[in-house]
Amino acid sequence: YGRKWIRVERTREKQMVDLHTGTPWESVTFTALGRDRQIFFNILQEARELALKQEEGRTVMYTAMGGEWRPFGFPRRRRPLSSVVLDEGVAERIVDDVKDFIGNPKWYTDR
């Protein structure tokens, strides 16, 4: 990576399984020669950007699992609001409410 030698080791735990997805827990260990730790941050940033790019333009739903939020189902393509059947004026009120929510984070945090 970036003309540097990196050893990647992947370990999967067979006894422990994510109850939400059924996949085993795993860890990935990166080992590199040298003292510059920035290479690890660069790898993680690039991986994050690639993962986000796969969901770009899609809607991701989440569900509460214990004390955390986890993705639910697969990302779905965004569809235009005009394709949703609603009574007249409902779509505009929803959009206005969302804009108000985004524009007033302190008000919602306080409540």
Contacts in CASP RR format, 6 or more apart in sequence:
PFRMAT RR
TARGET T0000
AUTHOR 0000-0000-0000
METHOD contacts of the structure
MODEL  1
YGRKWIRVERTREKQMVDLHTGTPWESVTFTALGRDRQIFFNILQEAREL
ALKQEEGRTVMYTAMGGEWRPFGFPRRRRPLSSVVLDEGVAERIVDDVKD
FIGNPKWYTDR
1 39 0 8 1.000
1 42 0 8 1.000
1 43 0 8 1.000
2 39 0 8 1.000
4 32 0 8 1.000
4 33 0 8 1.000
4 39 0 8 1.000
5 32 0 8 1.000
5 33 0 8 1.000
6 30 0 8 1.000
6 31 0 8 1.000
6 32 0 8 1.000
6 39 0 8 1.000
6 43 0 8 1.000
7 30 0 8 1.000
7 31 0 8 1.000
7 32 0 8 1.000
8 28 0 8 1.000
8 29 0 8 1.000
8 30 0 8 1.000
8 31 0 8 1.000
9 28 0 8 1.000
9 29 0 8 1.000
9 31 0 8 1.000
10 26 0 8 1.000
10 27 0 8 1.000
10 28 0 8 1.000
10 29 0 8 1.000
11 26 0 8 1.000
11 27 0 8 1.000
11 28 0 8 1.000
11 29 0 8 1.000
12 24 0 8 1.000
12 25 0 8 1.000
12 26 0 8 1.000
13 24 0 8 1.000
13 25 0 8 1.000
13 26 0 8 1.000
14 24 0 8 1.000
16 24 0 8 1.000
16 25 0 8 1.000
17 23 0 8 1.000
17 24 0 8 1.000
17 25 0 8 1.000
18 24 0 8 1.000
18 25 0 8 1.000
20 65 0 8 1.000
20 70 0 8 1.000
30 40 0 8 1.000
30 43 0 8 1.000
32 39 0 8 1.000
32 40 0 8 1.000
54 75 0 8 1.000
55 75 0 8 1.000
57 77 0 8 1.000
57 78 0 8 1.000
58 75 0 8 1.000
58 76 0 8 1.000
58 77 0 8 1.000
58 78 0 8 1.000
59 75 0 8 1.000
59 76 0 8 1.000
59 77 0 8 1.000
59 78 0 8 1.000
60 71 0 8 1.000
60 75 0 8 1.000
61 71 0 8 1.000
61 72 0 8 1.000
61 73 0 8 1.000
61 76 0 8 1.000
62 69 0 8 1.000
62 70 0 8 1.000
62 71 0 8 1.000
62 72 0 8 1.000
63 69 0 8 1.000
63 70 0 8 1.000
63 72 0 8 1.000
81 91 0 8 1.000
81 95 0 8 1.000
82 91 0 8 1.000
84 91 0 8 1.000
101 108 0 8 1.000
END
